[in-house]
């Protein structure tokens, strides 16, 4: 059996964290029930709010300097600078969310992270 792929590679390529070949999503952000290549069960897949938080932080770090450059560096009118940065922010959020969600899921898969139950208490 092949070794599991790097969570970085599997996540950023939106691939199965077990085999690295099958697609992890069936839609834009909806996980498949199982990998079509190796059959890994994704029914318990839940990255929670983590991907959104990371995306907001990364996009904010890109957009804030962009707004300052557009408004003060290029001396664009405020409404135009704001419009450009809002469009860029939405586009970046939509582009970054699937890879971040797949990446966090791949790390959960690698470390066998799951919700705690009462059976875990010894």
C-alpha positions, 0 to 999 in steps of 0.5 A: 500500500502506498504511503499517505500523501503530505497533508499539505499536498493533498489539501492544497490540491483538493485531493483525498488525504488518504490516497492523494488522488480522489477529489475531496469535494463534490461541490464548491465546499461540500465534502464527498461521502467517500473517496472515489479512488480509495473508498476513504469515508469522509462522512465525519469530515468537518473543518468547522469555522477554522478555514473561514478564520484563516481566510479572513486573516490572510485576505485582510492582510492582503486587502488592507495594504491594497486599499491604502496603496490605491487610495493614498499612493495612487490617489484614487477617489475613495469610492473607486478604491473601496470598490476595487478592494471589496471586489478583490476581497470577495474574489480572494475569499472565494478562491482561498476557502476551498484549499484552506478547508481541504487543508484543515481536513487533511490535517485532521485526517492525518492526526486522527482528530475527532470530536471527543466522546464520553468513551474517551474518559478513562 
